[in-house]
Amino acid sequence: MIEHPAYTVEPWCLRETELNLTVLAQSESVFALANGHLGWRGNLDEGPHDLPGSYLNGVHELHPLPYAEAGYGYPESRQTMINVTDGKIIRLLVDDEPFDPRYGELTAHQRVLDLREGVLRRTAEWTSPTGRRVRITSTRLVSFTQRAIAAVRYEVEPLDDRTSVVLQSELVANEHLPGGDGDPRAAATTASPLQHEQDFAQGTRLRLVHRTERSKLRIAAAADHIVEGPEGTTTSAESEPDVSRLTVAATLAPGQVLRLVKFVSYGWSARRSLPEVHDQVDAALAAARSTGWAGLRAEQRGYLDNFWACGDVEVHGDAQVQQAVRFGLFHVLQAAARGEERAIPAKGLTGTGYDGHSFWDTESFVLPVLTYTAPQAVAPVLRWRHTTLPAARARARQLGLEGAAFPWRTITGEECSGYWPAGTAAFHVNADIADAVLRYVAATGDEDFEKGPGLDLMVHTARLWRSLGHHDTEGVFHIDGVTGPDEYSALGRDNLYTNLMAQQNLRAAAEMALRHPQHARELGIGDEEAALWRDAADKMAVPYNEALDVHEQSAGFTRFQPWDFDGTGPDKYPLMLHFPYFDLYRRQVVKQADLVLAMQTRPDAFTAEQKARNFAYYEPLTVRDSSLSACTQAVLAAETGHLRLAYAYLREAALMDLENLEHNTRDGLHIASLAGTWIALVKGFGGMRRHGRSAAFAPRLPEQLNRLCFTVVLRQQALRVEVTGSAARYLLLGDEPLEITHHGEPLPLTPSVTVERPIPPARSQPEPEQPPGRRPAGARKS
């Protein structure tokens, strides 16, 4: 993995068998641990580091957004996720020589990210420049059950001679970070973002409290330790504004071990006082220490046992994809499990790429996976969107619109993109949020959420569409001047994805208001407003080129000049880094699946023949300069019968970070693409689609796979689906009957009874071409 033989392919872990500093940056991302609230990059305990990283979800700093020419409605500040106090540092000195793999001789090294245990284990054997040999073992976790807690168990043992050993366990603020490389996908770096308020060291306990200058957030980190060593082991503690340190010294004979267990707690607030915040982290620390290291490990395993019981996907025929889908699910869970009314950043808590911003990726790629595998993690994310509703309504008013205009990229809920064709015009995020609400309610039956935050979100998103669009003289409803998912097309008329998703939003809002009349009245919805929503939905423009017999990505798109693919060398991708957007906007070139995504999210709006023709038309135009594209193309390739191509796209999505395909894994993982591996398998080869309050399946496997097995959670019941080349088996694990569909035929299921159905063969048709040099990465290895 990571295109290096040190990474093995195993079903339940990611293993690194030797340390290679040329891929250190990528390894720090893939070995990251998080729980949605707290994240630690996979930095080596002692260093060296490429990008140090400790993150708290929502902790950010503000920066002014400079404009050469200011304009009305431009966002005034940029939000950037910052590196908070680093609690994972444990330095080792062997007879006064700092342990550093760049010096002396590292004779053995192994790291294992255990996907079932939820821990990162590391072992190393090192000979110091003075000839002393030691074995180092560490195990690290970020707790799913105690969200403010991370912990490390660190051991050192001499292998030959009696050896003097010193451990320095630290809390460090304002670590030095590398500068940016000009890639807009990377983050802005902030030198010394934390201002000192308190430092403390006494006994085995440490604490630092800091505050950000502009966002006015107070951050506290505390640590406590259990030290086990031979007689004569000593400890001492000291602190200064940016460093709090416990030093442990011992002389070890061969066979003796110095063991340090480090518990670290974090807390932050925009409102609480300094005493309140430091009391918070001290209390969390006390609870963790009471649980103990063994207790934290047991809680971690229990949490993941429950997750994998409903979330696991078994793939037979491709060991890399098997590893990758579990790796992806694990990191998706880490990005969201304990976020609790916070956003899910595009990179999770694995790095500062995209400044730690949340995009529409969350609702359209990450939440579909969580809805059917860990639904308890979904409502808090949607409730976070609901808490940002005042900011979205204010943004809509600023733009002269009704309802709410949710931001394209944000941390707190305010738009912080200075690029207005996307930041202002990508209104589809409203419909993506509405779609996530509908999916969650349909899958869970959570009526309290539906008539509360769900209805509120549906109403204000619907109001935006009614005020943003207009009826022409023939009564057709148009939405003009918007940017769809494809960021190489902007300010288009009637973007098909946006229109179809807005249509669903409008209809569903009217239906939801009818189901909950009292709550609807509280929101000021009358019969007339709901009728206007239905009328706009019924008359929504759906651009179609009759001559080509295909839908248009936006009105007039098929009449644009085609991009000169033959004249664009492989070194010119991604196009956004080598060509002006003006040139991209007026050509037929697609960054990421747009209309193709519409066929996945609104399958009811297209016939099977239209899907096949549309896919064949847009495939040669789509360059996939976005990691979001491959999984969607996999789904529609599978549905339209191109199973070999779908498999190639599956592998591209699966290996996006494990093979660093976008060359920016160092900045953090692509959480949506990791989710896309599940989407490609379950929605692609499993053929799963939302079907009312149940689900439809149309499974079909490529020749490279001989078995696919997955579980989805529907209405608090687990449905296990097993697909082979010739048949599909469905087993409902619950108490209530459920009706699904299999390849269009209704299929009633009874709890604990396996039902088997044959799989019809796929239609044979020519496989569409991709732009020159842009075949899916998986095609080269399948």
C-alpha positions in Angstrom: 0.0 0.0 0.0 1.0 3.6 -0.5 2.9 2.0 -3.5 5.5 0.7 -1.1 6.3 -2.9 -0.2 6.4 -2.1 3.5 2.6 -2.1 3.5 0.9 -5.4 3.6 -2.6 -6.5 2.4 -4.6 -8.0 5.3 -8.3 -8.1 5.9 -8.5 -6.4 9.4 -5.6 -4.1 9.7 -3.1 -1.8 7.9 0.4 -3.0 8.6 3.7 -1.1 8.0 6.6 -3.6 8.2 9.4 -1.0 8.0 9.8 2.7 8.4 10.3 4.6 5.2 10.5 8.4 5.7 9.6 9.1 2.1 6.0 8.2 2.8 6.0 9.5 6.4 3.5 12.2 5.5 1.0 9.8 4.0 1.4 7.3 6.8 0.6 10.0 9.4 -2.8 10.4 7.7 -3.6 6.7 7.2 -2.6 5.8 10.8 -4.6 8.6 12.4 -7.0 7.9 15.2 -10.1 9.9 16.0 -13.6 9.7 17.3 -15.4 12.7 15.7 -14.6 15.0 18.6 -10.8 14.5 19.0 -8.2 13.5 16.4 -4.5 12.5 16.6 -2.5 12.1 13.4 -0.4 9.0 13.2 2.8 10.8 14.1 5.6 8.7 15.6 5.6 9.1 19.4 9.1 10.6 19.5 9.3 12.0 16.0 10.3 12.9 13.4 7.1 14.4 12.1 6.0 15.7 8.7 2.8 17.3 9.8 2.1 17.3 13.6 -1.6 17.1 14.2 -3.9 17.1 17.2 -7.4 18.4 16.4 -10.6 19.2 18.2 -13.7 19.3 16.0 -14.8 22.9 15.7 -11.7 24.5 17.0 -10.5 27.0 14.5 -9.0 30.4 14.0 -10.3 33.3 11.8 -8.4 35.1 9.1 -9.5 38.1 7.0 -10.3 37.2 3.4 -8.5 39.8 1.3 -10.0 40.8 -2.1 -8.4 42.8 -4.8 -11.9 44.2 -5.5 -14.5 43.8 -2.8 -18.1 42.9 -3.7 -21.4 42.9 -2.0 -22.1 39.6 -0.2 -18.5 38.4 -0.2 -17.6 36.5 3.0 -15.3 38.6 5.3 -13.3 35.9 7.1 -11.9 32.5 6.6 -12.1 29.7 9.2 -9.1 27.4 9.5 -8.9 24.3 11.7 -5.8 24.6 13.9 -3.4 22.2 15.5 -4.1 22.2 19.2 -2.0 21.0 22.1 -0.2 17.8 21.2 -0.5 15.2 23.9 0.9 12.2 22.1 4.6 13.1 22.4 6.8 10.8 24.4 10.5 11.3 23.9 13.0 8.6 24.7 16.7 9.0 25.6 19.0 6.0 25.8 22.2 6.8 27.7 21.6 10.5 26.8 21.1 9.7 23.1 17.6 10.7 21.8 15.8 7.9 20.0 15.6 9.0 16.4 15.3 6.5 13.5 17.4 8.8 11.4 20.4 8.1 13.6 21.9 4.9 14.9 20.3 1.8 13.4 16.6 1.0 13.3 16.8 -2.8 13.1 13.1 -3.5 13.3 10.0 -1.4 13.0 6.3 -2.2 12.6 3.1 -0.3 13.0 -0.4 -1.8 12.9 -3.7 0.0 12.7 -6.1 -2.6 14.1 -9.5 -2.1 12.7 -11.3 -4.4 15.2 -9.5 -3.2 18.3 -9.4 0.5 17.3 -5.8 1.0 18.3 -2.5 1.8 16.7 0.3 -0.5 17.8 4.0 0.1 17.2 7.1 -1.9 17.9 10.7 -1.0 17.2 14.2 -2.2 17.9 17.0 0.4 17.8 20.7 0.5 18.3 21.9 3.9 19.5 25.0 5.6 18.0 26.8 4.4 21.1 25.8 0.8 20.6 22.9 0.4 23.1 20.1 -1.8 21.9 16.5 -1.3 23.1 13.1 -2.5 22.2 10.2 0.1 22.2 6.5 -0.9 22.2 3.6 1.6 22.1 -0.1 1.3 21.8 -2.3 4.3 21.2 -6.1 4.9 21.2 -8.6 7.7 20.9 -11.6 6.6 22.8 -15.0 6.1 21.2 -16.7 5.7 24.6 -15.0 8.6 26.5 -14.9 11.2 23.8 -12.5 13.6 25.4 -9.9 10.9 26.1 -6.8 9.6 24.2 -4.3 7.3 25.8 -0.9 5.8 25.1 0.9 2.8 26.7 4.6 3.1 26.1 7.3 0.5 27.1 11.1 0.4 26.7 13.4 -2.6 27.4 17.2 -2.9 27.0 18.3 -5.9 24.9 21.9 -6.3 25.8 23.4 -4.2 28.6 22.4 -2.3 31.7 21.1 1.0 30.3 20.1 4.4 31.5 16.7 5.4 30.1 14.8 8.6 30.3 11.2 9.2 29.1 9.8 12.8 28.6 6.0 12.8 28.3 4.9 16.2 27.1 2.0 18.5 26.3 3.2 20.9 23.6 1.4 23.9 22.1 2.2 25.9 19.0 4.3 23.2 17.3 6.2 24.2 14.2 4.2 23.3 11.0 5.5 23.0 7.5 4.6 25.8 5.1 2.0 25.5 2.3 2.9 24.4 -1.3 0.4 26.5 -3.1 -2.2 23.7 -3.6 -5.6 25.2 -3.0 -6.7 21.9 -1.4 -4.1 22.3 1.4 -4.6 24.5 4.5 -3.4 27.9 5.4 -0.9 27.6 8.3 -1.0 29.8 11.3 2.1 30.4 13.3 1.5 30.2 17.1 -2.3 30.2 17.0 -2.6 29.5 20.7 -2.1 32.2 23.4 -1.0 31.0 26.8 -3.4 31.3 29.7 -2.3 28.6 32.2 0.4 25.9 32.6 0.6 23.3 35.4 2.8 20.3 36.3 2.7 18.5 39.6 3.3 14.9 40.5 2.4 12.9 37.4 -0.2 15.5 36.2 0.2 18.1 33.5 -2.1 20.8 32.1 -2.0 23.6 29.5 -4.7 26.1 28.8 -4.6 28.4 25.8 -6.9 30.7 23.8 -7.2 31.6 20.2 -6.7 35.3 19.3 -9.6 36.0 16.9 -12.1 33.2 17.3 -11.8 33.5 21.2 -11.9 29.8 21.8 -10.4 28.4 25.1 -8.6 25.0 24.8 -7.4 22.9 27.6 -5.4 19.7 27.6 -4.4 17.7 30.6 -2.4 14.5 31.1 -1.9 12.0 33.9 0.4 9.0 34.1 0.9 5.6 35.6 4.6 4.8 35.8 5.9 1.2 36.4 9.7 0.6 36.6 12.3 -1.0 38.7 13.4 0.2 42.1 15.0 3.6 41.8 12.8 4.9 39.0 12.2 8.7 39.5 9.8 11.2 38.2 9.8 15.0 38.0 7.4 17.5 36.4 7.9 21.0 35.0 5.9 23.4 32.9 6.2 26.7 30.9 3.8 28.5 28.7 3.8 26.1 25.7 5.3 22.9 27.3 4.3 20.8 30.2 6.5 17.8 30.9 6.8 14.7 33.0 10.3 13.2 33.1 10.8 9.6 34.1 14.3 8.2 34.7 15.4 4.6 35.3 18.3 2.3 35.0 17.2 -1.0 33.4 18.9 -4.4 33.3 18.2 -6.7 30.3 14.7 -8.2 30.9 13.5 -5.2 32.9 10.8 -2.9 31.4 10.0 0.8 32.0 6.3 1.2 31.3 4.4 4.5 31.0 0.6 4.7 30.6 -0.4 8.2 29.6 -4.0 9.5 29.7 -4.8 12.7 27.9 -8.0 14.7 28.1 -9.2 17.7 26.0 -11.8 20.3 26.3 -12.7 23.6 24.6 -15.4 26.3 24.8 -16.3 29.7 23.4 -18.1 30.6 26.6 -16.8 28.8 29.7 -14.3 30.4 32.0 -10.7 29.2 32.5 -11.5 27.4 35.8 -14.5 25.7 34.2 -12.5 24.4 31.2 -9.6 23.1 33.3 -12.1 21.5 35.7 -13.7 19.8 32.7 -10.4 18.2 31.5 -9.5 17.2 35.0 -12.8 15.5 35.5 -12.5 13.6 32.2 -8.9 12.6 33.1 -10.1 11.3 36.5 -12.8 9.2 34.8 -10.3 7.8 32.3 -7.8 6.9 35.0 -10.6 5.2 37.0 -11.4 3.1 33.9 -7.8 2.3 33.4 -5.9 1.3 30.4 -7.4 -2.2 30.2 -10.9 -0.8 30.7 -10.4 1.7 27.8 -9.2 -1.1 25.6 -12.2 -3.3 26.5 -14.6 -0.4 25.9 -13.0 0.3 22.5 -13.3 -3.3 21.4 -16.9 -3.5 22.5 -17.9 -0.3 20.6 -16.3 -1.6 17.4 -17.8 -5.1 17.8 -21.2 -3.4 17.7 -20.3 -1.3 14.7 -18.9 -4.2 12.7 -21.9 -6.4 13.4 -24.0 -4.0 11.3 -21.3 -2.2 9.2 -19.0 -4.9 7.9 -18.7 -5.6 4.2 -17.2 -8.9 3.0 -15.6 -9.0 -0.4 -14.3 -12.2 -2.0 -12.0 -12.0 -5.0 -10.0 -8.9 -4.3 -8.0 -8.7 -1.0 -7.0 -5.1 -1.6 -10.6 -4.0 -1.8 -11.5 -6.1 1.2 -8.9 -4.3 3.2 -9.8 -0.9 1.8 -13.5 -1.0 2.4 -12.9 -1.9 6.1 -10.2 0.8 6.3 -12.6 3.3 4.8 -15.5 2.3 7.1 -13.3 2.6 10.1 -12.2 6.1 9.2 -15.7 7.2 8.3 -16.7 6.1 11.8 -13.8 7.9 13.3 -14.8 11.1 11.5 -18.3 11.1 12.9 -18.9 8.7 15.9 -18.7 11.3 18.7 -19.0 14.6 16.7 -22.2 15.3 18.6 -23.6 18.3 16.8 -20.4 19.2 15.0 -19.6 19.1 11.3 -17.7 16.3 9.6 -14.7 17.9 7.9 -13.8 16.7 4.4 -10.6 15.3 5.8 -12.1 14.2 9.1 -9.7 14.8 11.9 -6.8 13.3 10.0 -5.2 16.5 8.7 -5.9 20.1 7.9 -6.6 19.8 4.2 -9.3 22.1 2.9 -8.7 24.1 6.2 -10.8 21.5 8.1 -14.0 22.7 6.3 -17.2 20.7 5.9 -18.7 20.5 2.4 -21.8 18.9 0.8 -19.6 15.7 0.8 -21.0 15.1 4.3 -24.7 14.8 3.3 -24.1 13.2 -0.1 -21.4 10.7 0.5 -20.7 10.2 4.2 -24.2 10.2 5.7 -25.6 7.6 3.3 -23.0 5.2 4.7 -23.6 6.1 8.3 -27.4 6.0 7.8 -27.4 2.3 7.0 -24.5 1.2 9.2 -24.4 3.5 12.3 -27.6 5.6 12.2 -27.1 6.9 15.7 -24.2 9.1 14.3 -26.4 10.7 11.7 -29.0 12.7 13.7 -26.3 14.7 15.5 -24.7 15.8 12.2 -28.1 17.0 10.9 -28.8 18.7 14.2 -25.5 20.5 13.7 -26.8 21.8 10.4 -30.0 22.8 12.2 -27.9 24.8 14.7 -26.5 26.7 11.8 -29.9 27.6 10.4 -29.8 31.2 11.7 -26.6 31.8 9.8 -28.0 30.2 6.7 -31.2 32.3 6.9 -29.1 35.4 7.4 -27.0 34.5 4.3 -30.2 34.1 2.3 -31.4 37.5 3.3 -28.1 39.0 2.4 -28.5 37.4 -1.1 -32.0 38.7 -1.4 -33.6 35.3 -1.0 -36.1 33.6 1.3 -35.5 30.6 3.4 -31.9 29.5 4.1 -28.7 29.4 2.0 -26.4 26.9 3.5 -22.7 27.4 3.0 -20.5 25.6 0.4 -17.6 25.3 2.9 -17.6 26.1 6.6 -16.7 25.1 10.1 -19.2 27.1 12.1 -22.0 27.6 9.7 -20.9 30.8 8.0 -19.8 30.7 4.4 -16.0 31.1 4.3 -15.2 30.6 0.6 -14.1 33.8 -1.2 -14.6 32.1 -4.6 -18.1 33.3 -5.2 -19.1 31.1 -8.2 -18.9 28.2 -5.8 -19.2 29.8 -2.4 -22.3 31.8 -3.4 -23.8 29.8 -6.3 -23.5 26.2 -5.2 -27.0 26.2 -3.8 -27.4 22.5 -4.4 -26.0 22.0 -0.8 -29.5 22.9 0.4 -31.1 20.0 -1.5 -28.3 17.7 -0.4 -29.1 18.5 3.3 -32.8 17.9 2.6 -32.0 14.6 0.9 -30.0 13.5 4.0 -33.0 14.4 6.2 -35.3 12.3 4.0 -32.9 9.3 3.9 -32.4 9.3 7.6 -36.1 9.5 8.4 -37.0 6.8 5.9 -34.3 4.5 7.2 -35.0 5.0 10.9 -38.6 6.2 11.4 -37.3 8.9 13.8 -40.6 10.9 14.0 -39.3 13.2 16.7 -36.5 14.3 14.5 -38.8 14.6 11.5 -41.3 16.9 13.1 -38.6 18.9 14.8 -35.2 19.8 13.2 -36.1 17.7 10.1 -39.2 19.7 9.2 -37.4 23.0 10.0 -34.6 22.1 7.6 -37.0 20.9 4.9 -39.1 24.1 5.1 -36.3 26.6 4.9 -34.5 24.8 2.1 -37.8 24.6 0.2 -38.4 28.3 0.7 -35.0 29.1 -0.9 -35.8 27.2 -4.1 -39.2 28.9 -4.5 -37.5 32.4 -4.2 -34.4 31.5 -6.2 -36.3 30.1 -9.2 -39.0 31.5 -11.5 -41.7 30.4 -13.9 -41.3 31.5 -17.5 -44.2 32.5 -19.8 -45.1 28.9 -20.4 -45.1 28.1 -16.7 -41.9 26.1 -16.6 -39.9 26.6 -13.4 -36.2 27.5 -13.9 -33.3 27.9 -11.5 -30.7 30.0 -13.2 -27.1 31.1 -12.4 -26.1 28.2 -10.1 -23.1 25.9 -9.8 -23.8 22.2 -9.6 -21.5 19.5 -8.2 -19.2 19.8 -11.3 -16.9 22.6 -10.3 -15.6 23.0 -13.9 -19.1 24.4 -14.8 -20.4 27.4 -13.0 -23.4 29.8 -13.1 -25.4 27.6 -15.4 -29.0 27.7 -16.3 -31.0 24.8 -14.9 -28.3 22.5 -13.7 -30.0 19.2 -13.9 -28.7 17.8 -10.6 -29.7 20.9 -8.7 -33.2 21.0 -10.4 -34.0 17.4 -9.7 -32.8 17.5 -6.1 -34.7 20.8 -5.6 -37.8 19.2 -7.0 -37.5 16.4 -4.5 -36.9 18.9 -1.7 -40.0 20.9 -2.6 -42.3 17.9 -2.9 -41.1 16.3 0.3 -41.3 19.6 2.3 -45.0 19.9 1.3 -45.7 16.3 2.2 -43.9 16.6 5.6 -45.8 19.8 6.4 -49.0 17.9 5.7 -48.0 15.1 8.0 -47.3 17.5 10.8 -49.8 20.3 10.6 -49.3 21.7 14.0 -45.5 22.0 13.6 -46.1 23.4 10.1 -48.3 26.1 11.4 -45.6 27.0 14.0 -43.3 27.6 11.0 -45.9 29.8 9.3 -46.6 27.3 6.5 -50.1 27.7 4.9 -51.9 25.8 2.2 -50.9 28.4 -0.4 -47.2 28.2 0.3 -47.2 24.4 0.2 -49.2 24.5 -3.1 -46.6 26.9 -4.6 -43.9 24.4 -3.7 -45.7 21.5 -5.4 -46.4 23.6 -8.4 -42.7 24.6 -8.8 -41.7 20.9 -8.4 -44.3 19.7 -11.0 -43.1 22.2 -13.6 -39.4 22.0 -12.9 -37.2 22.4 -16.0 -35.3 19.3 -17.0 -32.9 20.2 -19.8 -32.7 17.6 -22.6 -31.1 17.6 -26.0 -33.5 16.0 -28.4 -31.0 15.8 -31.2 -28.5 13.9 -29.1 -31.2 12.1 -27.1 -29.4 12.8 -23.8 -30.1 15.0 -20.8 -28.0 18.1 -20.4 -25.9 18.7 -17.4 -27.2 22.3 -17.6 -29.2 24.0 -20.3 -26.9 24.5 -23.3 -24.1 22.4 -22.0 -24.0 20.0 -25.0 -23.5 22.9 -27.3 -20.3 24.1 -25.6 -17.0 23.5 -27.4 -15.5 20.2 -26.4 -12.3 20.3 -24.3 -9.1 19.5 -26.2 -8.3 16.3 -24.4 -5.8 15.1 -27.0 -3.8 18.3 -26.5 -3.8 18.0 -22.7 -0.9 16.0 -21.3 -1.0 13.9 -18.2 1.1 16.5 -16.4 -1.7 19.0 -16.8 -4.1 17.3 -14.4 -5.8 18.4 -12.2 -6.9 21.0 -14.8 -7.7 23.5 -12.1 -4.0 23.9 -11.3 -3.0 24.5 -14.9 -5.9 26.3 -16.7 -8.0 29.4 -15.8 -11.6 28.6 -14.7 -12.8 30.9 -17.4 -11.5 28.3 -20.0 -13.0 25.4 -18.1 -16.4 27.0 -17.6 -17.1 27.3 -21.4 -16.1 23.9 -22.5 -17.5 20.4 -22.3 -15.3 19.0 -19.6 -16.5 17.6 -16.3 -14.4 17.6 -13.1 -16.7 15.2 -11.2 -19.8 13.2 -11.8 -22.7 15.7 -11.9 -25.5 14.6 -14.1 -24.3 11.0 -13.4 -24.8 11.7 -9.7 -28.3 12.9 -10.4 -29.1 9.5 -11.9 -27.9 7.8 -8.7 -29.8 10.1 -6.3 -33.0 10.5 -8.4 -33.2 7.2 -10.3 -37.0 7.7 -10.6 -36.4 10.7 -13.0 -34.8 8.6 -15.7 -35.6 5.5 -17.7 -33.1 2.7 -18.0 -32.4 3.6 -21.6 -31.8 7.3 -20.7 -29.4 6.3 -18.0 -27.4 4.2 -20.5 -27.3 6.9 -23.1 -26.4 9.6 -20.5 -23.7 7.6 -19.0 -22.1 6.9 -22.4 -22.2 10.6 -23.3 -20.7 12.0 -20.1 -18.1 9.3 -19.5 -15.7 10.6 -22.2 -16.0 14.2 -20.7 -15.3 13.4 -17.1 -11.7 13.8 -16.0 -12.2 12.9 -12.3 -10.1 15.8 -10.9 -12.2 15.2 -7.7 -11.9 12.2 -5.4 -15.8 12.3 -5.2 -16.3 11.1 -8.8 -15.1 7.5 -9.0 -17.6 6.0 -6.6 -20.5 7.6 -8.4 -19.3 6.5 -11.8 -18.9 3.0 -10.3 -22.6 3.0 -9.3 -23.9 4.0 -12.7 -21.4 1.9 -14.6 -22.7 -1.1 -12.7 -26.4 -0.2 -13.2 -25.9 0.3 -16.9 -24.2 -3.1 -17.3 -20.5 -2.0 -17.5 -19.4 -4.2 -14.7 -15.7 -4.3 -15.6 -15.6 -0.5 -15.7 -17.5 -0.3 -12.4 -14.9 -2.6 -10.8 -12.1 -0.3 -12.0 -13.9 2.7 -10.5 -14.4 0.8 -7.3 -10.7 0.2 -7.0 -9.9 3.8 -7.6 -12.2 5.0 -4.9 -10.9 2.2 -2.5 -7.3 3.0 -3.1 -7.6 6.8 -3.2 -5.6 7.3 0.0 -3.9 4.0 0.4 -2.1 4.6 -2.9 -2.1 8.4 -2.7 -3.8 8.8 -6.1 -4.6 12.5 -5.7 -1.1 13.2 -4.3 -2.4 15.0 -1.3 -3.0 12.3 1.3 -0.4 14.0 3.4 -3.0 16.7 4.2 -5.4 14.2 5.5 -7.7 11.4 4.2 -10.5 11.9 1.7 -13.4 10.8 4.0 -16.0 11.0 1.2 -14.0 8.8 -1.1 -13.4 6.3 1.7 -17.2 6.3 2.2 -17.4 5.9 -1.6 -15.9 2.4 -1.4 -19.0 1.3 0.5 -21.2 3.2 -1.9 -19.5 1.5 -5.0 -20.0 -1.9 -3.4 -23.4 -1.6 -1.8 -25.1 0.8 -4.2 -23.1 -0.3 -7.2 -22.8 -4.1 -7.1 -25.5 -4.5 -4.4 -27.8 -2.2 -6.5 -29.2 -0.7 -3.3 -31.5 2.3 -3.7 -33.9 4.1 -1.3 -37.4 2.8 -1.9 -40.0 4.7 0.1 -39.4 3.7 3.7 -37.6 0.5 2.7 -35.0 -0.3 0.1 -34.6 -1.8 -3.4 -31.8 -4.0 -4.5 -30.6 -5.0 -8.0 -27.3 -6.9 -7.2 -24.9 -8.0 -9.9 -21.2 -8.8 -9.5 -18.3 -8.3 -11.9 -16.2 -11.3 -12.9 -13.4 -10.2 -10.6 -15.5 -10.7 -7.5 -17.2 -14.0 -6.6 -19.1 -13.0 -3.4 -20.2 -9.8 -1.7 -21.9 -9.7 1.7 -23.1 -6.7 3.6 -25.6 -5.6 6.2 -27.8 -2.5 6.3 -29.9 -1.2 9.1 -33.5 -0.4 8.2 -36.1 0.7 10.7 -34.0 -0.6 13.6 -33.5 -4.0 12.0 -30.5 -5.5 10.3 -30.9 -6.8 6.8 -28.1 -9.1 5.6 -27.5 -9.3 1.9 -25.3 -12.0 0.3 -24.6 -11.8 -3.5 -22.9 -14.4 -5.6 -22.6 -14.6 -9.4 -25.9 -16.3 -9.8 -28.1 -15.5 -6.8 -28.8 -13.1 -4.0 -29.9 -14.1 -0.5 -31.7 -11.8 2.0 -31.9 -12.5 5.7 -33.8 -10.1 8.0 -32.5 -10.0 11.6 -35.2 -8.4 13.6 -38.8 -8.8 14.9 -41.0 -7.2 12.2 -41.6 -8.2 8.6 -40.2 -6.0 5.8 -40.8 -5.7 2.1 -38.0 -4.9 -0.2 -37.6 -5.2 -4.0 -35.2 -7.5 -5.9 -34.6 -6.4 -9.5 -37.9 -4.6 -9.5 -40.0 -7.4 -8.0 -41.5 -7.0 -4.5 -40.0 -9.4 -2.0 -41.6 -9.7 1.4 -39.2 -10.8 4.1 -39.9 -12.6 7.4 -37.5 -12.3 10.3 -34.8 -15.1 10.5 -35.9 -16.6 7.2 -33.3 -16.6 4.3 -34.9 -15.8 0.9 -32.9 -16.5 -2.3 -33.6 -15.0 -5.7 -31.7 -15.5 -9.0 -29.8 -12.6 -10.6 -30.7 -11.8 -14.2 -27.8 -11.4 -16.6 -26.6 -7.9 -17.5 -27.3 -6.5 -20.9 -24.2 -6.6 -23.2 -23.3 -3.2 -24.7 -20.1 -1.4 -25.8 -18.1 0.1 -22.9 -17.7 3.9 -23.1 -14.3 5.5 -23.4 -12.8 7.9 -20.9 -10.8 11.1 -21.8 -7.3 10.2 -23.1 -5.0 9.2 -20.2 -7.9 9.3 -17.7 -8.9 5.7 -17.4 -9.7 4.8 -13.8 -6.7 4.0 -11.8 -8.2 0.6 -10.9 -8.3 -0.3 -14.6 -4.5 -0.5 -14.7 -4.5 -3.1 -11.9 -7.6 -5.2 -12.5 
